[in-house]
Each structure stands twice: as C-alpha cells, then as structure tokens.
Amino acid sequence: PDGEELVGMLDLVMRSLSTAEIGFWGTREHRGNGYVTEAVVEVCRWAFTQLSVDRVEWRAEVGNHPSRAVAERAGFVMEGVLRAAIIHRGVRRDSWVGALLPSDLGLPSTAPYLPAPVTSAQ
C-alpha cells in the first residue's frame, strides 16, 4: 500500500532452552533514527515475557560498528570475541558476542541467576 516502506528486518532464533539469538539490519535511509534499536528492545522484552527466554545473544563480525552500536544502545553487554565464528563469503571470521538478560530491562528471569564473583583476574 501507498505510504509504506521497508525500514529494516529483525529475526529471533531459538538456539537452546531459554536462549535466543537476535539479528537485525536497517535500510540506509532510515539509519540513525533509533527505529532498529527500539524494535530490538521490544522484541527482546516480548521474548522475555512471552517466550520464557532468559538470554538473548547478539553476534556480528568484528568491525561491524553500526550493528554493535545498536546492540549497545539496546542494552546488550559485550562479552567478547568468538574466533572463526562466522562464515562470510566463504571465509571464517571472528565475531563479537553480546547478551541481554531480562534483568537488563528490569524484568524477572524464569530461572534464578547467580553471577560469577567479580575478581581482578576478569
């Protein structure tokens, strides 16, 4: 219909019991308006409250700063680099990984969470 246009895409894939992975992109003409960030937050909120998900993971090739910026604005905590975790055009590449937990959005988890103690070695 007239007046409608694609702003972006988002998918949520269950990876294991109560863990999902999110992927997203926005069209060039709509980047920088916060639409994708808002969609990511709302889809994660829905997954936490309606699907019993306790962890949403985000991954992107190291160097994909726009994707990382969206993830960080949505509240994802960067957890590190996964070596050779993505295949792009037939080449294995390293991937950033981050996660969002229900508590990051002020929501309860379906299972208790006991974080590792913070030490100087971390």
CORTA-V349408 format. One record per pair of residues at least 6 apart in sequence whose C-alpha atoms are under 6 Angstrom apart, sorted by sequence separation. I is the first residue (numbers start at 1). J is the second residue. D is the distance in Angstrom with one decimal. If there is no record, write none. Layout:
BEGIN
I:J:D  I:J:D
END
This chain:
BEGIN
14:20:4.2  47:53:5.6  86:92:5.6  102:108:5.9  13:20:5.3  86:93:5.2  102:109:5.8  13:21:5.3  84:92:5.0  12:21:5.6  84:93:4.6  85:94:5.6  12:22:4.6  84:94:4.6  85:95:5.7  11:22:5.7  83:94:4.5  11:23:5.3  82:94:5.7  10:23:5.6  82:95:5.1  10:24:4.2  81:95:5.5  9:24:5.5  81:96:4.6  9:25:5.5  80:96:5.8  8:25:5.5  80:97:5.7  8:26:3.9  79:97:5.7  7:26:5.8  8:27:5.4  79:98:5.1  7:27:5.5  78:98:4.1  77:98:5.2  76:98:5.7  77:99:5.4  76:99:5.1  76:100:4.6  62:94:5.8  37:70:5.4  41:74:5.6  61:94:6.0  62:95:5.0  19:53:5.7  61:95:4.3  62:96:5.4  18:53:4.2  21:56:5.4  60:95:5.3  18:54:5.4  19:55:4.9  20:56:4.8  21:57:4.6  22:58:5.4  60:96:5.4  19:56:5.8  21:58:5.8  37:74:5.6  59:96:5.5  59:97:4.6  58:97:5.7  58:98:5.2  57:98:5.7  57:99:4.4  56:99:5.5  56:100:5.2  55:100:5.9  55:101:4.9  54:101:5.9  54:109:5.7
END
